[in-house]
Amino acid sequence: MKVTKRQLRQIIKEERAKLLNEQWGAGVETGSDLIEFAKAYSGLGGAVQDQVDAVVAAYNNSAPGSEEFMNVVYEQNPNAIGMAYDKLGRILGMMEDDDAIGIQEALQAAMEAFEQE
């Protein structure tokens, strides 16, 4: 039996959602990952949102691990970035959008930078 790329992506998405639901609890209430992300992001508060925005912008505008990216990361509060990663991570993991993946990768790179500090 052959599995197409589209079918494989769907299987991976479903299995990932199952694992995330086991780890984080109930699934998305609205059925829309985008709405759930917006709710979680708005719940971060302005100061944390500003820090997330700065990290994501630096990640998108420079190479991850570059001096520019690291300088921006080190200007942020590690606890704020950690909280954002915790609150947004499950939802971002369920989204297949390139922007969602980029945000998740940016936050993860920032967390790794803080661990190396």
N, C-alpha and C positions, 0 to 999 in steps of 0.2 A: 504494500500500500504506500503510495507516494503522498507526501505532505507538502503542500505548497508553502511558500514563504508567508503568505497571508494567514494560512491556517496555523503555522508554527507561531507566528506573532500572537495570534488569538489565544492559543494554548498557553503560551508563556504569560500573557496578560492575566488569564484566568488563574493560573497557578500562583502567580505573584500576588494577586488580590487575595487568594485564600491564605497564603502565608502571612500577609500583612494583617488580614482580619484576625488571624489567630494570635498574632503578636500584639496588635493595637486595639482589638475589640471589634465592635460592630462596624459594618461597612458604611459606605457613604449614604447619608440619610436622604439627600435630594435626588440621588441618581445622576448628578452632574458633578464631575470632578472639578470643573472650572468654578462652579458656585461654591463648592466645599473649600477650594483653595482661597477664593476671595474672602470667605468667612474667616478662615484661619489666619490669613494675612492681615485682615482688618483687626483681628483680635490681638495682634502683637503689640499694638500701640505705636504711636508716632516715632518715638526715639529708636525703638528696635527696627521699625520699618526703614528708617533712614540709614541705619547701619547695614541692613540687608541690601538695600539699594546700592550703597557704596561698594560693598563686596562684589555684588553681581556685576556692576558696571566695570569695576576694575578687572574682573575675570573675563568679561566680554571684550574689553578694550586693550588688554595686554595678555601676555602669555601667562598661564597658571605657573606659579612658582617664580615669576619674574620679580625683580626688585620693586617695580611699581606696584604689582599686585600685593606683594608681602608688606610693603609700607602701608597700603590702605588697610590690609587685614589687621596689622598691629595697632592701628589707630582705633580699632573697634573694641568693644567690651566682649571678652570671650564668653561670658555668661549670656549676653544678649544673643550672640550668634548661635550658641548652643541651644538656647530656648527656641529660637526660630527654626533651627534644624529639627528639633524634636517635634514642634507643632506642625511644620510644613512637610516633613519628610515622608510621612505615610501617604499623604495626598499626592505629592510630587511623584512618588514612586508608582502610583497608579496611573498617572498621566503619561501618554506616549508622545506628547508634543515636544519638539526640540527645545523650546523655551523652558519648559518644565525640567527637562533633563539638564539644561544649562544652569538653572537656578540650583538644582540639587547638587550638581558637580561643584559649583562655586562655593556653596555652604560647606560641602564636604572638604574641599581644598582648604578653606579657612580653618575648619576644625583641626585638620591635620597640621596646619601651620602653628596653631596654638599648642598642640601637643609637642611639637618639636622645640618650642621656645623654652 
